[in-house]
Amino acid sequence: MTHESGRGGLGPPSDAGDAGGLEAIARAAGSGARNSDAAPVHLWNPPYCGDIGLAIAADGSWTYRGSAITRKPLVALFASVLRKDEDGRTYLVTPAEKVDVAVADAPFIGVALRFEGTGEHADVGVRTNLDTWVTIDAAHPIRFTVQEPAGGLKPYVLIRGRLEALLSRAAYLELVDHAIDSGGEPGFWSGGQRWPLGG
């Protein structure tokens, strides 16, 4: 059931237009977030308030009611209060409310890599389209799925919670170039363990 918002809530889009609706969402998101850092959304259990028209496209871009959200600080604020629940759906969550965010693929894109160290002491860092860095390790594993119908591999890195970043084609090709071929199985070391390409 769609929630009718009170002052400062998310609720459905108002008649004030997209700009006014975005400002209301930003106020609500900002009430729980701390700067651009991820908020403790895993601790919140607000009521579900429906679909207000937020979406993340396959290229990581955000839209609100079909219009692009181009201000990066605003996107970073919204991303800081994202949560993917056990039902497989992604939500924008504040201490008071949660609303749907339609995600075409992954909520983040891995746009750059950083290689540090060598051999078993190597680390591979991943930078997202929102300038968050994580190191591929036990807490941020990489997984691969088969892309249909072409059959190619799609690599995803866990960023936080159940939220992942899909590596861009350029980042993935760079990872492949740096992979170590050991015993006929290409892979790489990061975070104290070896990761086979392809999972």
N, C-alpha and C positions, 0 to 999 in steps of 0.2 A: 504494500500500500504506500502511495506517495505521501511523504510527510509535508505538511504545511509549515513552512519555516516561520519562526519568530525573528525578532531583531537579532542580527548577527549570525543567524543560522545559515545552513546551506540551502536546504529546501529545493523546490523546483525553480526554474528560471522565472524571474519576475518580468513585468511588462516594461521595466526600465531599460531594456535592451541588453545586448551582450556585455557591453562595458560595465554597466551597473551590476550585472550578474557575476562577472569575474571579480569585481571588487568585493562583493559579499563573500565569495568563495575564498578569496585571499585573506580577508579578515578572519574567517572561521579557521582556515588552515594555520594562519599565523598565531592564533590563540594557543595552539598546542606545540608549534615548532619552535626551535631555538636557533635563530639565524638560519643558515642553510644546512645545518646538521640534521640527520634523521631524528625524528621525534620518537619517543618510546611508545609507538603505536601498538606494540604487542601487549602493552599493559592496559589498554583501553578497551572497553566493551560497550560502546554507544549503540543506540538503536539504529536500525537500517532505515534510511530515508529515501531510497529509490534512485532513479536514473535522472540526472540533471543535464546530461549531454556532454560529459567529458570523455575524451577518447585519445589513445596513443596509437599512432600509425606504425606500420612495420619499419619505417625509417627512424622511429623515435620521436617524431614531431607530435605535438599536442594540439588538439582542437577542442573548442567549446561550442556546442551547437552548430558544428560544421565550419566554424571560423577558426583560422590558425591563431594559436597563442605564440607570439613571436618574442615576447620579453623573457629572456633567459632567467633572470632572477625570479620571475613569477613561476616559471616552469620548475625551477629548482625548489621553490617553496612547496609547490604541490607535490613534487616527487618526494620531499622529505616526510610527507604524511601518507605515503602509499603503503598499502598492506595487501598481500595476497593470502587469502584464508584457505582453510582446508577444503572448502567447496570448489576451489580452483578459480574463483573469481577475484578480481583485483578491485580494491576500494580506496577512495580517499577518505581518511579517517581523522576526525577531531575528537576531543574528549566528550563531545556532546552528540555527534552524528557521524554516520558513514554513508557514502553514496558510491554508486557504481562508477568504475572507469573501464571503458571498453578497450582492451589491449589486443591489437591485431597479431602481435607475435610476442616480443619481450618488451618490458617497460623501459629498458635501457639498451644502448648500443655501445659495445666496446670499440672505441675508435683508435686507440693507440696502445702500444706495448712498450714495456721497459724491461730490459734484460740485465740482471746483476749477478755476479759470481760465476763460478764454473762448476761443471760436474754435479756431484750430489749436493753441493752447497749453492747451487744456482737458484734464483728466484725470477719469476716472470710476473711483472706488474701489469695490470690492465686499467686503462683510463676510460671512463665512460663519457658519453656525450655531455654529461653535466659535471665533468671535471672531478669525479670521485675516483680515487685510486684504490684498488684492492690487489693483493698478491694471491695468485693461485695457490691454494693450500687446502688443508683439511676443512677449514671453515669456509673457504670460497672455492669449491671444486669446479672443475670444468667437466661438462658432459657433451656428448655428441648425439644428434638425431639425424636420421636419413631424410633428406629433402626430396619430396615427391613432386613431380614424377621423374626428375632428373637423376635422382639417386645419389647426389652429392651429400656431403656432411655439413651439418650446421652446428657450430660450437657455441655453447652457452656457459657463462661463468656466473656462479651465484654471488650476488652482491650483498644482500642481507635478507633475513627472513626467508621467504620463498621467491623473492624478486631476483630476476636474472638479467644479464646483459648478453645480447647476441653479438658475437664478434663480427665486425664489418669484414667484407671480403679482403680488403687490404690488410687488416690486422691478422686475419686467419692465414693469409699467404705468408706473412712475415713469420708467424709462429711455425708454419711448416718449414720454412727456410732454416729456422734455428733448431729444428728438431734433430735429435741425435738418433742415428740409425744403430740400434743395438740388437744384435741377434735377429736381424731381418724385420724387427718391429719398430717403426719410427715412434719416437716419443721424446719427452723432455723432462728435466728435473725442475721442481719448484716447490717451495714450502717443505722441504725435507722428504719428498717422495717423487717417484717417477710416474709421469702421466703418459700413457700410450695415446698416440693420435688415433682418434676414432673410438676411444673408450674401451 
